[in-house]
Amino acid sequence: MCSSMRYTPRTRPTMRRSRSSFSSANKRTMADSSYALLTLDDLEEGQNVFSLELHSEDLELKDEFFTFHSLVKAEVKVRRSMDNFNLEGVVSCKIAGDCYRCLKAAEQAVEARFHLSVQRRQASPEELESAEEDGYIEIVDPGTRQVDIGEYIREAIILDLPMRLPTANVEGNCPQCGEDLTEDSNKDKQEETDPRWAALGKIEFSSSEEST
């Protein structure tokens, strides 16, 4: 059964106040929230679906080479079975920076996925330690009502950031200016040939010499 869920943002004096609205009967969109709090008691048995939008600064997303020019959007499915909650999320945003090939401004979409298993139950210290080492299992006390999933969204984006922007296409053309840089690269290599070896390139060998 698919249902909507209530989202409650954690507010701080230095953060923006959240604004939320229903986008459909079973999906909710939330913007300008500094934290993404999942209210466990509002989830029905079976599948629940919701979406949210966060500013990059709310998630403390920073990178030495890229800037985040768009909202971070997440579509999250939560399947509840009693006090077990399995989350599957798809996170997307756009990053901007300098093209590594032509140095012009470039923009690229990033899409990442995350999963999380929340278990609301009593647990031994050993179980809590094992869950912490796993990184994708969170065991909370039976009385817990909310779980913050903002850190999982942030981590998913960071782990999927490219090494450079953008990646070259198969034709070797710059995705920004369209110039074929493969030919220029070969030309540059030829020009960089050591002039001391240039004379060897002018020597002609006869077929008899080559056969010996």
C-alpha positions as CSV (number, residue, x, y, z in Angstrom):
1,M,0.0,0.0,0.0
2,C,1.4,3.3,-1.0
3,S,0.9,6.3,1.3
4,S,2.1,9.8,2.0
5,M,4.2,10.7,5.0
6,R,4.6,13.7,7.2
7,Y,7.9,15.4,7.1
8,T,9.1,17.5,10.1
9,P,12.2,19.6,9.6
10,R,14.7,20.3,12.4
11,T,15.0,24.0,12.7
12,R,17.9,26.1,14.0
13,P,18.1,29.8,14.4
14,T,20.8,30.1,11.7
15,M,18.9,27.9,9.2
16,R,16.1,28.7,6.8
17,R,12.6,27.8,7.8
18,S,11.2,25.0,5.8
19,R,8.4,25.2,3.2
20,S,6.6,22.1,2.3
21,S,3.6,21.2,0.1
22,F,1.8,18.1,-1.1
23,S,2.6,17.2,-4.8
24,S,0.2,14.3,-5.0
25,A,-1.8,11.9,-2.8
26,N,1.1,9.7,-2.1
27,K,4.1,12.0,-2.5
28,R,5.3,15.0,-0.7
29,T,7.9,17.6,-1.7
30,M,9.8,19.6,0.8
31,A,12.1,22.5,0.1
32,D,14.6,24.6,2.1
33,S,15.0,22.1,4.9
34,S,18.3,21.9,6.7
35,Y,17.6,18.3,7.7
36,A,15.5,15.5,6.3
37,L,13.7,13.9,9.2
38,L,11.8,10.7,8.6
39,T,8.8,10.4,10.9
40,L,8.6,6.6,11.4
41,D,5.2,6.5,13.0
42,D,3.6,8.2,10.0
43,L,4.6,5.4,7.7
44,E,2.1,2.8,6.9
45,E,2.8,-0.9,6.4
46,G,4.0,-1.6,2.9
47,Q,5.5,0.9,0.5
48,N,5.6,4.6,1.1
49,V,7.0,7.2,-1.4
50,F,8.1,10.7,-0.9
51,S,10.3,13.3,-2.5
52,L,12.3,16.2,-1.1
53,E,14.5,19.1,-2.3
54,L,17.4,20.5,-0.3
55,H,20.0,23.3,-0.8
56,S,23.6,22.2,-1.1
57,E,24.5,24.4,1.8
58,D,21.9,22.6,4.0
59,L,23.8,19.4,3.3
60,E,27.2,21.1,3.7
61,L,28.1,20.0,0.2
62,K,31.4,21.5,-0.8
63,D,34.1,20.5,-3.3
64,E,37.4,22.0,-4.4
65,F,36.7,21.8,-8.1
66,F,32.9,21.9,-8.4
67,T,30.0,24.1,-7.3
68,F,26.4,23.0,-6.8
69,H,24.1,25.1,-9.0
70,S,20.8,23.3,-8.4
71,L,18.7,21.9,-5.6
72,V,19.5,18.4,-4.4
73,K,16.5,16.3,-5.2
74,A,15.7,12.9,-3.7
75,E,13.0,10.3,-4.5
76,V,12.8,7.9,-1.6
77,K,10.9,4.7,-1.2
78,V,10.3,3.3,2.3
79,R,9.0,-0.2,2.8
80,R,7.8,-0.8,6.3
81,S,7.3,-4.1,8.0
82,M,6.4,-3.6,11.7
83,D,9.4,-1.7,13.1
84,N,11.7,-2.4,10.2
85,F,12.1,0.3,7.6
86,N,14.0,-0.3,4.3
87,L,14.9,2.8,2.3
88,E,15.9,3.1,-1.3
89,G,16.7,6.6,-2.5
90,V,17.7,8.2,-5.8
91,V,19.5,11.6,-5.4
92,S,20.2,14.0,-8.3
93,C,21.7,17.4,-8.7
94,K,23.8,19.5,-11.1
95,I,27.4,20.5,-10.6
96,A,29.4,23.2,-12.4
97,G,33.1,23.8,-13.0
98,D,35.7,24.3,-15.7
99,C,35.9,21.8,-18.5
100,Y,39.2,20.0,-18.2
101,R,39.6,20.0,-22.0
102,C,38.8,23.5,-23.1
103,L,38.6,25.3,-19.7
104,K,35.2,26.7,-20.5
105,A,32.4,26.7,-17.9
106,A,30.7,23.3,-17.9
107,E,27.7,21.7,-16.2
108,Q,26.9,18.1,-15.5
109,A,24.1,16.1,-13.9
110,V,24.9,13.8,-11.1
111,E,22.7,10.9,-10.0
112,A,23.4,8.7,-7.0
113,R,21.6,6.0,-5.0
114,F,21.6,5.1,-1.4
115,H,20.0,2.5,0.8
116,L,19.4,2.3,4.5
117,S,17.8,-0.2,6.8
118,V,16.3,1.3,10.0
119,Q,15.5,-1.1,12.8
120,R,13.5,0.2,15.8
121,R,14.3,-2.3,18.6
122,Q,16.4,-3.1,21.6
123,A,19.9,-4.0,20.6
124,S,23.0,-5.2,22.4
125,P,26.3,-3.1,22.3
126,E,27.7,-5.7,19.9
127,E,24.8,-5.3,17.6
128,L,25.0,-1.5,17.7
129,E,28.7,-1.7,16.9
130,S,28.2,-4.1,14.0
131,A,25.5,-1.8,12.6
132,E,27.8,1.2,12.9
133,E,30.5,-0.6,11.0
134,D,28.1,-1.6,8.3
135,G,27.2,2.0,7.6
136,Y,23.8,1.2,6.1
137,I,22.0,-0.2,9.1
138,E,20.7,2.1,11.8
139,I,19.3,0.6,15.0
140,V,17.3,3.0,17.1
141,D,15.5,2.7,20.4
142,P,11.9,1.5,20.4
143,G,10.7,5.0,21.4
144,T,12.4,6.8,18.5
145,R,10.0,8.7,16.3
146,Q,12.3,10.3,13.8
147,V,15.4,9.5,11.8
148,D,17.6,12.0,10.0
149,I,18.5,10.8,6.5
150,G,20.3,13.9,5.4
151,E,23.8,12.4,6.0
152,Y,23.0,9.5,3.7
153,I,21.8,11.8,0.9
154,R,25.0,13.9,1.3
155,E,27.3,10.8,1.3
156,A,25.6,9.4,-1.8
157,I,26.3,12.6,-3.8
158,I,29.9,12.9,-2.6
159,L,30.7,9.3,-3.5
160,D,29.4,9.8,-7.0
161,L,31.2,13.1,-7.9
162,P,33.3,12.7,-11.0
163,M,37.1,13.1,-10.9
164,R,36.9,15.7,-13.6
165,L,34.2,17.7,-15.5
166,P,33.0,16.6,-18.0
167,T,34.1,13.2,-19.2
168,A,35.2,13.0,-22.8
169,N,32.8,11.5,-25.3
170,V,33.7,8.6,-27.7
171,E,34.4,10.9,-30.6
172,G,37.0,12.8,-28.7
173,N,35.1,16.1,-29.1
174,C,34.8,18.6,-26.2
175,P,31.2,18.4,-25.0
176,Q,31.2,22.2,-24.4
177,C,32.7,23.7,-27.6
178,G,32.4,20.7,-29.9
179,E,36.0,20.9,-31.1
180,D,37.8,17.7,-32.0
181,L,40.7,17.8,-29.6
182,T,42.0,14.3,-30.5
183,E,43.6,15.7,-33.7
184,D,45.1,18.7,-31.7
185,S,46.5,16.3,-29.1
186,N,48.3,14.3,-31.8
187,K,49.6,17.5,-33.4
188,D,50.9,18.7,-30.1
189,K,52.7,15.4,-29.6
190,Q,54.4,15.7,-33.0
191,E,55.5,19.3,-32.3
192,E,56.9,18.2,-29.0
193,T,59.3,15.7,-30.7
194,D,62.9,16.2,-29.7
195,P,64.6,18.1,-32.6
196,R,67.8,16.1,-32.0
197,W,66.0,13.0,-33.4
198,A,64.4,14.9,-36.3
199,A,67.4,14.0,-38.6
200,L,66.7,10.3,-38.2
201,G,63.3,10.7,-39.7
202,K,64.8,11.9,-42.9
203,I,67.0,8.8,-43.5
204,E,65.6,6.5,-46.2
205,F,66.4,2.8,-46.0
206,S,66.5,0.6,-49.1
207,S,64.5,-2.6,-49.2
208,S,67.7,-4.6,-49.2
209,E,68.9,-2.9,-46.1
210,E,65.6,-3.5,-44.4
211,S,65.7,-7.2,-45.3
212,T,69.1,-7.5,-43.6
